Amino acid sequence: MQKQVLASRVLLGFIVVLVATTMLPLGICTSAEVTNFKVTPTKSAYYVGEQPQLIISFDYKGFSNNTALKVEIYNSSNKLVATITGITITSSEATSNLNGTYQQTFTVDLDTSKKGSETYTAKLLDASTNYKLAETTFTINVETESIMLLVSWIDASQDRVVDENEQVTFSVFVQWAFVNETKSATLYVKIDGGNELTINTVTISRGSGQQSEQWQTSFAKGSHTVTFELRDAENKLLATASVTIKVGVTEGASTLALIKENFMYIAFTALLVLLIVIVVKKK
């Protein structure tokens, strides 16, 4: 009989410990709570092969001092692909019942080997017990390189009337985004399909950027097509743009021509907004 009582007490004690462990995943803080858990990429898109940076942020209350947490990241197939550690709730002014906001940026090794979008699930866990405190989703976008040329021009008298043999200055904007390695390129120009002339070399840096070049020439009477080409070290065409110059025609007097001229800059600004990497890190 005594053995049965002893066994019952041992079993009861084990159940109490098990329940306590389940109910107290964060040690002594039974009221520990996480809200507003977010995982935010620092860029709207990354170039192929770039390691994403993620902003981990959340509000917390009722935490014990020095509570260690972690974030597990799962892909769309529910496979664990990354774990973020080093998240600790700590304070020099309190030993328990900590309240506040956590935010930190981490570099994470996620698959960015090809263009596309991938939605991940992030789980915030107590590092010692694996108790899940919160869950959210985020999306990583990967883009292949984009390189383009935008061209504007102005005649010497600045009246938009190109006279015969009048100097015309061309401004060529080289813009790129999502480039995964620095490369050297050369900017060329040719008129009416004639001989190709070298303007200058352009260093296309990794990531995004822009460079502008100017080139001057004059024209005989008639309509002329000016073509600019950007080629890499292997002579591969990276980008091209053409403009038409009509000698003796008053473009400045044409409302349509003015709209076209302004549209070049509007398009340039819009492409900067859409293609250059946008940093969304919160302050």
C-alpha positions as CSV (number, residue, x, y, z in Angstrom):
1,M,0.0,0.0,0.0
2,Q,2.8,2.4,0.9
3,K,4.5,1.6,-2.3
4,Q,1.4,2.5,-4.2
5,V,1.1,5.8,-2.3
6,L,4.7,6.5,-3.0
7,A,4.3,5.7,-6.7
8,S,1.3,7.9,-6.9
9,R,3.1,10.8,-5.3
10,V,6.1,10.4,-7.6
11,L,3.7,10.4,-10.6
12,L,1.9,13.4,-9.3
13,G,5.1,15.3,-8.8
14,F,6.2,14.4,-12.4
15,I,2.8,15.7,-13.7
16,V,3.2,18.9,-11.7
17,V,6.7,19.5,-13.1
18,L,5.5,18.7,-16.7
19,V,2.6,21.1,-16.4
20,A,4.9,23.8,-14.9
21,T,7.3,23.4,-17.7
22,T,4.5,23.7,-20.2
23,M,3.0,26.7,-18.5
24,L,6.3,28.5,-17.9
25,P,8.2,28.4,-21.2
26,L,9.9,31.6,-20.3
27,G,11.0,30.7,-16.8
28,I,9.3,32.8,-14.1
29,C,7.5,35.1,-16.5
30,T,4.0,33.5,-16.9
31,S,2.7,36.7,-18.5
32,A,5.4,37.1,-21.1
33,E,3.9,38.3,-24.3
34,V,5.1,39.4,-27.8
35,T,3.1,41.7,-30.2
36,N,3.8,43.4,-33.5
37,F,6.4,40.8,-34.6
38,K,7.7,41.8,-38.0
39,V,10.5,40.6,-40.4
40,T,11.2,43.3,-43.0
41,P,13.8,43.0,-45.8
42,T,16.0,46.1,-46.0
43,K,15.5,46.3,-49.8
44,S,12.6,46.0,-52.1
45,A,14.7,43.6,-54.2
46,Y,18.1,42.1,-54.2
47,Y,20.5,41.3,-57.1
48,V,21.2,37.6,-57.9
49,G,23.5,36.1,-55.3
50,E,23.1,39.0,-52.8
51,Q,22.6,38.0,-49.1
52,P,19.4,39.7,-47.8
53,Q,19.4,41.7,-44.6
54,L,16.3,41.4,-42.4
55,I,15.0,43.8,-39.8
56,I,13.6,41.8,-36.8
57,S,11.3,43.8,-34.7
58,F,8.7,43.2,-32.0
59,D,7.2,44.6,-28.8
60,Y,7.5,42.6,-25.6
61,K,6.2,42.7,-22.0
62,G,6.6,40.5,-18.9
63,F,10.0,39.0,-19.9
64,S,12.7,37.8,-17.5
65,N,16.1,39.5,-17.8
66,N,18.5,37.8,-20.2
67,T,15.9,35.8,-22.0
68,A,17.4,34.4,-25.2
69,L,15.2,34.1,-28.3
70,K,15.7,32.9,-31.9
71,V,13.9,33.2,-35.2
72,E,13.4,30.2,-37.5
73,I,12.8,30.9,-41.1
74,Y,10.8,28.4,-43.3
75,N,10.4,28.5,-47.1
76,S,7.2,27.9,-49.0
77,S,7.7,24.1,-48.7
78,N,7.8,24.5,-44.9
79,K,11.5,23.6,-44.8
80,L,13.7,25.2,-42.2
81,V,16.2,27.3,-44.2
82,A,17.8,29.7,-41.7
83,T,18.0,30.3,-38.0
84,I,18.7,33.7,-36.5
85,T,20.2,33.7,-33.0
86,G,21.7,36.3,-30.8
87,I,18.4,37.9,-29.8
88,T,18.4,38.6,-26.1
89,I,15.9,40.6,-23.9
90,T,18.2,42.2,-21.4
91,S,18.4,45.3,-19.1
92,S,20.8,46.7,-16.6
93,E,18.0,48.2,-14.6
94,A,15.7,45.3,-14.0
95,T,15.8,41.6,-13.4
96,S,12.3,40.6,-14.3
97,N,9.1,41.8,-15.9
98,L,10.8,43.6,-18.7
99,N,8.7,45.6,-21.2
100,G,9.9,47.3,-24.4
101,T,10.6,47.1,-28.1
102,Y,13.3,45.1,-29.9
103,Q,14.7,45.9,-33.3
104,Q,17.9,44.6,-34.9
105,T,19.2,43.9,-38.5
106,F,20.6,40.5,-39.4
107,T,22.3,39.2,-42.6
108,V,20.6,35.9,-43.5
109,D,21.8,33.3,-46.0
110,L,18.7,32.7,-48.1
111,D,18.6,31.4,-51.7
112,T,18.9,34.3,-54.1
113,S,20.4,32.3,-57.0
114,K,17.7,33.2,-59.5
115,K,15.2,35.9,-60.3
116,G,11.8,35.7,-58.6
117,S,9.9,36.1,-55.4
118,E,9.8,33.8,-52.4
119,T,7.5,34.1,-49.4
120,Y,9.0,32.9,-46.1
121,T,7.5,32.2,-42.7
122,A,9.3,33.4,-39.6
123,K,8.8,32.0,-36.1
124,L,9.9,33.8,-33.0
125,L,10.9,31.2,-30.4
126,D,12.2,31.0,-26.9
127,A,15.7,29.7,-27.4
128,S,15.8,27.3,-24.4
129,T,12.3,25.7,-24.8
130,N,11.4,26.3,-28.5
131,Y,8.1,27.7,-27.3
132,K,6.6,29.8,-30.2
133,L,5.9,33.3,-29.2
134,A,4.9,34.8,-32.6
135,E,4.8,34.1,-36.3
136,T,4.8,36.3,-39.5
137,T,5.6,36.1,-43.2
138,F,7.8,38.2,-45.5
139,T,8.8,38.2,-49.1
140,I,12.2,38.3,-50.7
141,N,12.4,39.6,-54.3
142,V,15.4,38.9,-56.6
143,E,16.0,40.8,-59.8
144,T,18.4,40.3,-62.6
145,E,20.5,43.2,-63.8
146,S,18.9,46.2,-65.6
147,I,21.1,48.6,-67.6
148,M,19.7,51.4,-69.7
149,L,20.6,54.5,-71.6
150,L,18.6,57.7,-71.6
151,V,19.5,60.6,-74.0
152,S,18.7,64.3,-74.1
153,W,20.1,67.0,-76.3
154,I,20.4,70.8,-76.6
155,D,21.6,72.9,-79.5
156,A,24.2,75.7,-79.0
157,S,21.6,78.5,-79.2
158,Q,19.3,76.6,-76.9
159,D,16.3,77.4,-79.0
160,R,15.6,73.8,-80.0
161,V,16.2,74.8,-83.7
162,V,19.2,72.9,-85.1
163,D,20.8,74.9,-87.8
164,E,23.3,73.4,-90.3
165,N,26.7,73.0,-88.7
166,E,25.4,74.2,-85.3
167,Q,27.0,72.4,-82.3
168,V,24.6,70.0,-80.5
169,T,25.4,68.6,-77.1
170,F,24.0,65.2,-76.2
171,S,23.7,64.1,-72.5
172,V,23.8,60.3,-72.1
173,F,22.6,58.9,-68.8
174,V,23.8,55.4,-68.0
175,Q,21.6,53.8,-65.3
176,W,21.8,50.4,-63.8
177,A,20.3,48.3,-61.0
178,F,20.6,44.8,-59.5
179,V,24.0,44.2,-61.0
180,N,25.8,41.4,-59.1
181,E,29.3,42.2,-60.1
182,T,31.3,45.3,-61.1
183,K,32.1,45.4,-64.8
184,S,33.7,47.8,-67.3
185,A,31.8,49.0,-70.4
186,T,32.4,51.4,-73.3
187,L,29.9,53.9,-74.6
188,Y,29.8,54.3,-78.4
189,V,27.9,56.6,-80.8
190,K,27.2,56.4,-84.6
191,I,25.2,58.7,-86.9
192,D,22.9,57.4,-89.6
193,G,24.5,53.9,-89.2
194,G,27.9,55.2,-90.1
195,N,31.3,54.7,-88.3
196,E,31.2,53.9,-84.6
197,L,33.0,56.5,-82.3
198,T,34.1,55.9,-78.8
199,I,32.8,58.3,-76.2
200,N,34.1,57.0,-72.9
201,T,34.4,54.0,-70.6
202,V,31.9,53.4,-67.9
203,T,32.4,51.4,-64.7
204,I,29.2,49.7,-63.7
205,S,29.4,49.0,-60.1
206,R,27.7,46.1,-58.2
207,G,24.2,47.0,-57.0
208,S,22.8,50.2,-58.5
209,G,24.1,53.5,-59.8
210,Q,24.3,55.9,-62.6
211,Q,26.8,57.9,-64.7
212,S,26.4,60.6,-67.3
213,E,28.5,61.5,-70.4
214,Q,28.3,64.3,-72.9
215,W,29.2,64.3,-76.6
216,Q,29.0,67.1,-79.2
217,T,28.7,67.2,-82.9
218,S,27.1,69.2,-85.7
219,F,25.0,68.1,-88.7
220,A,24.3,68.8,-92.3
221,K,20.8,69.5,-93.6
222,G,18.3,66.8,-93.3
223,S,17.1,64.2,-90.7
224,H,19.7,62.3,-88.8
225,T,19.5,59.3,-86.4
226,V,22.0,59.3,-83.6
227,T,22.5,55.9,-81.9
228,F,24.3,55.3,-78.6
229,E,25.4,51.8,-77.5
230,L,26.9,50.5,-74.3
231,R,29.0,47.4,-74.7
232,D,31.0,45.3,-72.2
233,A,34.6,44.0,-72.4
234,E,33.4,41.1,-74.6
235,N,31.6,43.5,-76.9
236,K,28.2,42.3,-75.7
237,L,25.5,44.9,-76.1
238,L,24.3,46.0,-72.7
239,A,22.0,48.9,-73.7
240,T,21.2,51.2,-76.6
241,A,19.2,54.4,-77.3
242,S,18.6,56.5,-80.4
243,V,17.4,60.0,-81.0
244,T,16.4,61.8,-84.3
245,I,17.7,65.3,-85.1
246,K,15.9,67.3,-87.8
247,V,18.1,70.2,-89.0
248,G,16.1,73.4,-89.5
249,V,12.9,72.2,-87.7
250,T,11.7,74.1,-84.6
251,E,11.1,71.5,-82.0
252,G,10.9,74.2,-79.3
253,A,7.8,75.6,-80.9
254,S,6.0,72.3,-80.7
255,T,4.0,71.4,-77.6
256,L,4.4,67.8,-78.4
257,A,8.2,68.1,-78.6
258,L,8.2,69.8,-75.2
259,I,6.2,67.0,-73.7
260,K,8.6,64.5,-75.2
261,E,11.6,66.3,-73.8
262,N,10.1,66.4,-70.3
263,F,9.0,62.8,-70.6
264,M,12.6,61.8,-70.8
265,Y,13.3,63.2,-67.4
266,I,10.0,61.9,-66.0
267,A,10.9,58.4,-67.2
268,F,14.4,58.7,-65.8
269,T,13.0,59.7,-62.3
270,A,10.4,56.9,-62.4
271,L,12.9,54.3,-63.3
272,L,15.1,55.4,-60.4
273,V,12.2,54.9,-58.0
274,L,11.3,51.5,-59.4
275,L,14.7,50.0,-60.1
276,I,17.2,51.4,-57.6
277,V,17.3,49.6,-54.3
278,I,15.0,51.1,-51.8
279,V,16.2,51.0,-48.2
280,V,13.3,50.5,-45.8
281,K,15.3,50.3,-42.6
282,K,13.3,51.9,-39.8
283,K,14.9,54.6,-37.6
